[in-house]
């Protein structure tokens, strides 16, 4: 897994992303006749009811200090907890927990004024002390707080009063971006926990938040239940329309679709390309396609001798038909990726060309690296080592399909791949462990709006959770460090392009595709907007048509 005093993001940043977002959302209503749920509903009648949304994996934790997946992060910042700032539909930074902020003339000090009407769900007020506590934990190396790099240049915090906090900062582009992603933690609940134990706090399974939904209960591996926070500030939109929101983990896509058809689920977060035709033909079901910040990749563990050589990694990439993966596995939802920065981002370099699909050239590169078939068994070898490795996936069907394509295509150039699939929590434990007990794996990564990929690729991050491949290029280090410290967007864009070119040359990942996704929902679920901000960004405005609610389930505003 990552702005009145109301500064705005530079127009050049928002224009490119807004264009992609608006153009990328398409809703297809396959019904041939008017639906009961097409009738107009005044706002007062939108309150009430329960909506169930489903995904293939469980929510691992609601503790931000232990979160490395986007689903958990989205539930935290959009449902249960609050960030200081947030992005609106135009991707402008707007107040949230912080009602205003001021930046001094030389951008070395930022002062936030917090709202005085936000309470934790146990009734305690949310204050600047909670913000100071969260920041101190994030900056404490013992907490191993994920994505702490988003606060590079933020050096210290001073609580001025109960609702005012001041920070010393080092001027840089994207100064406030981290505050749109970091949920604030309750100091009165977690403050006695040593930093080294923060990630294991039981807040992850029983959180007390301050957001628009309260945590009610969960069943591990199955269900999380949330209810509307009646006390959410009116100035921020007041209580959510829905009474309850339920997340269900349903690993099998066919079961998800069956539940969607029968009304057991109102929204499926991600549907497979194979299911799209079935959904388009179904009454009262709607498909929404939307752009994402995610890319798919194969990670090559450079603790393994097989993958230490850049030439070998480039050869493996050139032997994989990535367009075939986009077409066959993703049903055309996406495009071949040229590196770690997708076309949704203004720093995307259209002149950076993805390595071609060229099996003959890939074979020649392996020959040049000394990998030949000395015993004529069809598998390359070198100095007594056979080019054979295991490719790991989780239980997600798309990943398994990708792995099978990779296996077949690498076999044509004399590389033998065995496949292993495991459930998601075990998969995460393997790839995040510093021991890196894998050869290679298939995954998707969702970039933050402010791209800082030091946790993935920096030499100094080797051994840390997100440095999957143990890749280290000392010549890249100055660029990686300079990106978050850049004083202007122009400098940052130049540095990001340099970074992208180096990573594309070195191929620590084989970049497969930049993803578009498709969700499916029942037509009685209204107010859903999907886009580059994520699929839960507008969840407070989801509502269930009264005709679809059990009698008597409406709530008063």
C-alpha positions in Angstrom: 0.0 0.0 0.0 0.0 5.6 -0.6 -4.0 22.0 0.5 -8.3 29.4 3.7 -6.4 28.9 4.4 -7.3 26.1 1.8 -4.4 25.6 -0.6 -5.2 23.8 -3.7 -3.3 21.2 -5.6 -1.7 22.8 -8.7 -4.1 22.7 -11.6 -1.8 20.6 -13.8 -2.1 17.8 -11.3 -5.9 17.7 -11.0 -6.7 18.2 -14.7 -5.0 15.1 -15.9 -6.5 12.9 -13.2 -10.0 14.3 -13.3 -10.1 13.8 -17.0 -9.1 10.2 -16.6 -11.6 9.7 -13.8 -14.6 11.3 -15.6 -13.8 9.6 -18.8 -13.2 6.3 -17.1 -16.5 5.8 -15.3 -19.1 4.1 -17.4 -22.3 2.6 -16.0 -24.1 0.1 -18.1 -27.7 -0.7 -17.2 -28.7 -3.9 -19.0 -32.4 -3.7 -18.1 -34.7 -3.6 -21.1 -37.7 -2.3 -19.1 -38.1 0.4 -16.4 -37.4 -0.8 -12.9 -39.3 -0.4 -9.7 -36.1 1.4 -8.5 -36.1 4.1 -11.1 -38.7 6.2 -9.2 -37.5 9.5 -7.8 -36.8 9.6 -4.0 -36.6 12.8 -2.0 -33.5 13.1 0.3 -35.5 12.6 3.5 -36.6 9.2 2.3 -33.0 8.0 1.5 -32.2 7.2 5.1 -32.4 3.6 6.2 -31.7 0.1 5.2 -28.7 -2.2 5.1 -26.3 -2.7 2.2 -23.9 -5.6 1.9 -20.9 -5.3 -0.3 -18.5 -8.2 -1.1 -14.9 -8.8 -2.0 -12.8 -11.9 -2.4 -10.6 -11.3 0.7 -11.1 -10.6 4.3 -10.3 -7.2 5.9 -7.0 -8.1 7.7 -7.1 -5.3 10.2 -8.5 -1.9 11.0 -5.4 -0.8 12.7 -3.6 1.7 10.5 -0.3 0.8 12.1 -0.5 -2.7 10.6 -2.2 -1.9 7.3 -0.5 -2.7 4.0 -3.6 -3.4 1.8 -5.9 -0.9 0.2 -9.2 -2.5 1.3 -8.3 -2.1 5.0 -7.0 1.4 4.4 -10.2 2.5 2.6 -12.5 1.1 5.3 -10.4 2.9 7.9 -10.3 6.4 6.3 -13.8 6.3 4.7 -15.9 4.5 7.3 -14.5 4.1 10.8 -11.8 6.8 11.2 -11.1 10.3 9.9 -8.1 11.8 8.1 -7.1 15.4 8.6 -7.8 16.2 5.0 -9.5 14.5 2.1 -9.9 14.7 -1.7 -13.2 15.8 -3.2 -14.6 14.6 -6.5 -12.4 17.1 -8.4 -9.4 15.7 -6.5 -9.0 19.0 -4.7 -7.7 18.8 -1.1 -10.5 19.9 1.3 -10.9 20.1 5.1 -12.1 17.1 7.0 -11.0 16.6 10.7 -8.9 19.7 10.2 -11.4 22.5 9.4 -8.6 24.8 8.2 -4.8 25.1 7.9 -2.2 27.8 7.4 1.2 27.5 5.8 3.8 30.2 6.6 5.5 32.2 3.8 8.5 30.0 3.4 6.6 26.7 3.9 8.5 25.7 7.0 5.5 25.6 9.3 2.0 24.2 9.0 -0.7 24.9 11.5 -4.0 22.9 11.6 -7.1 24.0 13.3 -9.2 20.9 14.1 -13.0 20.8 14.2 -14.5 21.0 17.7 -17.5 18.9 17.0 -15.9 15.5 16.3 -16.1 12.8 19.0 -14.8 9.3 19.2 -17.5 6.7 19.1 -17.1 6.2 22.9 -18.0 9.9 23.4 -14.5 11.3 24.1 -13.7 14.4 22.0 -11.2 14.1 19.2 -8.4 16.6 19.9 -5.0 17.8 18.7 -3.4 15.4 21.2 -4.8 12.5 19.1 -3.1 14.0 16.1 0.2 14.5 17.9 0.0 10.9 19.2 -0.6 9.5 15.7 2.2 11.5 14.2 4.6 10.5 16.9 3.8 6.8 16.4 4.2 7.1 12.6 7.6 8.8 13.0 8.8 6.2 15.6 10.9 3.6 13.8 9.9 1.0 16.4 6.3 1.2 15.3 7.3 0.1 11.7 4.3 2.2 10.6 3.5 1.5 6.9 3.9 4.4 4.5 5.7 6.6 7.0 7.7 7.9 4.0 4.6 10.0 3.1 5.7 12.3 6.0 9.2 12.9 4.9 10.1 16.5 5.8 7.7 16.7 8.7 10.0 17.0 11.6 8.0 17.8 14.8 4.7 18.6 16.3 3.6 21.2 18.8 0.1 21.1 20.4 -0.9 24.7 20.7 -4.3 24.0 22.3 -7.0 21.3 22.3 -7.9 22.0 18.7 -4.7 23.5 17.2 -1.5 21.7 16.3 1.6 23.1 14.6 4.3 21.2 12.6 7.8 22.1 11.5 8.3 21.0 7.9 10.9 21.0 5.2 9.4 22.7 2.0 8.6 20.2 -0.7 6.0 19.5 -3.4 2.9 17.7 -2.2 3.4 19.0 1.3 0.0 18.0 2.6 -0.6 14.8 0.7 0.0 12.4 3.5 -2.7 13.9 5.6 -5.4 12.8 3.1 -4.3 9.1 3.7 -3.4 8.9 7.4 -6.3 8.0 9.8 -6.0 9.6 13.2 -5.8 7.2 16.1 -7.4 7.6 19.6 -4.7 8.4 22.1 -6.9 7.6 25.1 -7.2 4.0 23.8 -3.8 3.3 22.3 -1.5 5.7 24.1 -0.2 3.3 26.6 0.9 0.8 24.0 4.7 0.7 23.3 5.5 1.6 19.7 6.9 -1.8 19.0 3.6 -3.4 20.0 1.3 -0.9 18.2 0.7 -3.1 15.1 -0.6 -5.9 17.3 -3.0 -3.8 19.3 -6.5 -5.3 19.4 -7.8 -2.0 17.9 -7.3 -3.9 14.6 -10.3 -6.2 15.4 -12.3 -3.9 17.7 -11.7 -0.3 16.6 -13.2 2.8 18.3 -13.3 5.4 15.6 -14.7 8.8 15.0 -15.8 8.5 11.3 -19.3 8.3 9.7 -19.7 4.6 10.6 -19.2 2.8 13.9 -17.7 -0.7 14.1 -20.3 -3.2 15.4 -18.9 -6.6 15.1 -16.8 -8.9 12.9 -16.4 -12.6 12.2 -12.9 -13.4 11.2 -12.6 -14.4 7.5 -16.3 -13.7 6.8 -18.1 -10.5 7.9 -17.6 -7.0 9.2 -20.6 -4.9 10.3 -20.8 -1.1 10.6 -23.6 1.2 11.5 -24.2 4.9 10.9 -22.7 7.3 13.4 -25.7 9.4 14.4 -23.4 12.1 15.8 -21.3 12.7 12.7 -21.1 16.5 12.2 -23.8 18.1 10.1 -21.2 20.4 8.6 -19.5 17.3 7.1 -22.8 15.9 5.7 -24.3 14.5 8.9 -25.1 10.8 9.4 -24.8 8.5 6.4 -27.9 7.5 4.5 -27.5 3.8 5.3 -28.4 2.4 8.7 -25.8 -0.4 8.3 -23.1 -1.4 6.0 -21.8 -5.0 5.9 -18.7 -6.3 4.3 -18.6 -9.9 3.3 -15.6 -11.9 2.3 -16.7 -14.3 -0.4 -13.6 -15.9 -2.1 -15.4 -17.6 -4.9 -16.5 -15.2 -7.7 -19.4 -17.4 -8.8 -20.8 -17.4 -5.3 -20.4 -13.6 -5.2 -22.4 -13.3 -8.4 -25.1 -15.7 -7.1 -25.5 -13.6 -4.0 -25.7 -10.5 -6.1 -28.4 -12.0 -8.3 -30.5 -13.0 -5.3 -30.1 -9.8 -3.4 -27.9 -11.3 -0.6 -25.3 -8.8 -1.7 -25.9 -5.3 -3.2 -22.4 -4.6 -4.6 -19.5 -6.8 -5.7 -16.3 -4.7 -5.5 -14.5 -6.4 -8.4 -16.1 -8.7 -11.0 -14.2 -10.9 -13.4 -14.2 -10.3 -17.1 -15.9 -13.6 -17.6 -18.8 -12.5 -15.5 -19.4 -9.2 -17.3 -21.5 -10.7 -20.0 -23.6 -12.5 -17.5 -24.2 -9.4 -15.5 -25.0 -7.3 -18.6 -27.7 -9.8 -19.5 -29.3 -9.8 -16.0 -32.2 -7.7 -14.9 -31.7 -5.1 -12.2 -27.9 -5.5 -12.3 -25.5 -2.7 -13.3 -21.8 -2.7 -14.2 -19.5 0.2 -13.5 -16.1 0.4 -15.1 -13.5 2.8 -13.6 -9.8 3.6 -13.7 -7.5 2.7 -10.8 -4.1 3.5 -9.5 -3.1 -0.2 -9.5 -0.7 -2.2 -11.6 -0.1 -5.9 -11.8 3.3 -7.4 -11.6 5.6 -10.4 -11.1 8.1 -9.7 -8.3 11.5 -11.4 -8.7 13.3 -12.2 -5.4 16.9 -11.1 -5.8 17.9 -13.1 -2.8 17.7 -16.0 -5.3 20.7 -16.3 -7.5 18.4 -16.8 -10.5 17.1 -13.3 -10.4 20.2 -11.2 -9.4 21.1 -10.6 -13.1 19.3 -7.6 -14.7 19.7 -9.3 -18.1 17.8 -12.4 -16.9 15.0 -10.3 -15.4 14.6 -8.4 -18.7 14.6 -11.7 -20.6 11.8 -13.1 -18.4 9.7 -9.9 -19.0 10.2 -10.1 -22.8 9.1 -13.8 -22.8 5.7 -12.9 -21.2 2.9 -11.7 -23.5 1.5 -8.9 -21.3 -1.1 -7.8 -23.9 -2.4 -11.4 -23.9 -2.8 -11.1 -20.1 -4.7 -7.9 -20.4 -7.0 -9.4 -23.1 -7.4 -12.9 -21.8 -7.4 -12.5 -18.0 -8.7 -8.9 -17.6 -11.0 -8.9 -20.6 -9.3 -5.8 -21.9 -9.7 -3.8 -18.6 -6.3 -2.2 -18.6 -3.2 -1.6 -20.7 0.3 -3.0 -20.8 2.3 -1.1 -18.1 5.6 0.6 -19.1 6.7 0.9 -15.5 5.6 1.9 -12.0 3.8 5.1 -13.0 0.5 4.6 -14.7 -1.1 6.8 -17.3 -3.4 8.3 -14.6 -0.5 10.2 -13.1 0.8 13.5 -14.7 4.4 12.2 -14.4 3.6 9.2 -16.6 6.1 9.2 -19.5 4.5 8.2 -22.8 8.0 8.1 -24.3 9.0 5.2 -22.0 8.2 2.1 -24.0 7.4 -1.2 -22.3 9.8 -4.0 -23.2 8.5 -5.8 -26.2 7.0 -9.3 -26.2 9.9 -11.1 -28.0 10.5 -14.7 -27.0 13.4 -15.1 -29.5 15.2 -12.1 -28.1 14.5 -13.3 -24.6 16.1 -16.6 -25.4 19.1 -14.8 -26.8 19.5 -12.7 -23.7 19.5 -15.9 -21.5 22.1 -17.4 -23.8 24.2 -14.3 -23.4 23.9 -14.6 -19.6 25.2 -18.2 -19.8 21.9 -20.0 -19.5 22.0 -22.8 -22.0 20.5 -26.3 -22.3 23.6 -28.4 -21.8 21.8 -31.7 -21.3 19.2 -31.3 -24.0 16.3 -31.8 -21.5 14.5 -28.6 -22.7 15.4 -26.7 -19.5 18.2 -24.2 -19.4 21.0 -24.6 -16.9 24.2 -22.9 -15.9 27.1 -24.3 -13.9 25.0 -27.1 -12.5 22.0 -25.0 -11.7 18.7 -25.6 -13.5 16.6 -22.6 -14.4 13.6 -23.8 -12.3 11.6 -21.7 -9.8 8.2 -21.5 -8.0 5.7 -18.8 -8.7 3.5 -17.9 -5.8 -0.1 -16.5 -5.9 -3.0 -16.1 -3.5 -6.3 -17.7 -4.1 -7.6 -14.9 -6.4 -8.6 -16.5 -9.7 -7.0 -13.8 -11.9 -3.6 -14.2 -10.3 -3.8 -18.0 -10.9 -4.7 -17.4 -14.5 -1.8 -15.0 -14.9 0.6 -17.5 -13.3 -0.5 -20.2 -15.7 0.2 -18.0 -18.7 3.6 -17.1 -17.3 4.3 -20.7 -16.7 3.4 -21.7 -20.3 5.3 -18.9 -21.9 8.5 -19.2 -19.9 8.5 -22.9 -20.7 8.9 -22.0 -24.4 12.3 -20.4 -23.7 13.5 -23.2 -21.5 12.5 -22.0 -18.0 10.5 -24.3 -15.8 8.0 -22.8 -13.5 6.0 -24.6 -10.8 2.9 -22.9 -9.4 1.8 -22.6 -5.8 -1.4 -20.9 -4.6 -2.2 -20.1 -1.0 -4.9 -18.3 0.9 -4.5 -14.5 1.3 -3.2 -14.2 4.9 -0.6 -16.9 4.4 0.4 -15.3 1.1 0.9 -11.9 2.8 2.9 -13.5 5.6 5.3 -15.0 3.1 5.9 -12.0 0.9 6.1 -9.5 3.8 8.4 -11.6 6.0 12.1 -10.4 5.9 13.1 -14.0 5.2 11.5 -13.8 1.7 10.8 -17.5 1.4 9.6 -17.3 -2.1 11.1 -17.2 -5.6 8.6 -15.0 -7.4 5.0 -14.0 -6.9 2.1 -12.3 -8.8 0.3 -9.3 -7.2 -1.2 -5.9 -7.8 0.0 -2.7 -6.2 -2.0 0.5 -5.8 0.1 3.6 -5.9 -0.7 6.7 -3.8 -1.4 10.0 -5.5 2.0 11.2 -4.3 4.4 8.5 -5.5 7.2 7.7 -3.2 8.4 4.2 -3.9 11.3 4.0 -1.5 9.6 1.3 0.6 9.5 -0.8 -2.6 12.9 -0.2 -4.2 15.3 1.7 -1.9 18.5 -0.1 -0.8 17.9 1.2 2.7 14.5 -0.5 2.8 15.9 -4.0 2.1 14.6 -6.3 4.8 11.6 -4.1 5.5 8.1 -5.4 4.8 7.4 -3.8 1.4 10.8 -4.2 -0.2 9.7 -7.5 -1.6 12.5 -8.1 -4.1 15.6 -7.0 -2.1 16.5 -4.9 -5.2 19.2 -2.4 -4.7 20.6 0.0 -7.3 22.9 2.6 -5.5 22.7 4.9 -8.5 19.0 5.2 -8.1 19.1 6.2 -4.4 19.7 9.9 -4.9 16.6 10.1 -7.2 14.4 8.1 -4.8 15.4 10.4 -1.9 14.9 13.6 -4.0 11.4 12.8 -5.2 9.5 13.5 -1.9 11.8 16.4 -1.2 11.4 18.2 -4.5 10.5 21.9 -4.1 8.3 22.1 -7.3 6.1 19.9 -9.3 8.3 20.4 -12.3 11.3 19.0 -10.5 9.3 16.2 -9.0 8.0 15.2 -12.4 11.5 15.1 -13.9 12.7 13.0 -11.0 9.8 10.6 -11.2 10.5 10.1 -14.9 14.1 9.3 -14.1 13.0 6.8 -11.5 10.6 5.2 -13.9 13.2 4.8 -16.6 15.7 3.2 -14.2 13.1 0.7 -12.8 11.9 -0.2 -16.3 15.6 -0.9 -17.3 16.3 -3.0 -14.2 13.0 -4.9 -14.0 12.9 -5.8 -10.3 9.2 -6.3 -11.2 7.9 -7.4 -14.5 5.2 -4.8 -15.0 2.2 -6.6 -16.5 -0.6 -4.0 -16.8 -2.1 -0.8 -15.5 -5.5 -1.8 -14.3 -9.1 -0.7 -14.9 -11.7 -2.4 -12.7 -15.3 -3.2 -12.9 -17.8 -3.4 -10.1 -21.3 -4.8 -10.2 -24.3 -3.6 -8.2 -28.0 -4.1 -7.9 -30.1 -1.2 -9.3 -31.8 -0.5 -5.9 -28.4 0.7 -4.6 -28.0 4.4 -5.4 -25.4 7.1 -5.0 -22.5 4.9 -5.9 -19.6 6.7 -7.6 -16.4 4.9 -8.5 -13.2 6.4 -9.6 -9.5 7.1 -9.0 -10.2 8.0 -5.3 -11.3 4.4 -4.5 -14.6 2.6 -4.3 -15.6 3.7 -0.9 -14.8 7.5 -1.2 -18.6 8.3 -1.4 -20.0 5.6 0.8 -21.7 8.1 3.1 -24.0 9.0 0.1 -24.9 5.4 -0.8 -28.6 4.8 -0.3 -31.0 2.0 -0.7 -34.2 2.6 -2.6 -37.2 2.4 -0.1 -38.9 -0.2 -2.3 -36.0 -2.5 -1.6 -36.0 -2.2 2.2 -38.0 -4.4 4.6 -41.0 -2.5 5.8 -40.2 -0.3 8.8 -36.5 -0.1 8.1 -36.4 3.6 7.3 -34.5 5.8 9.6 -35.3 9.4 10.5 -32.8 12.0 9.6 
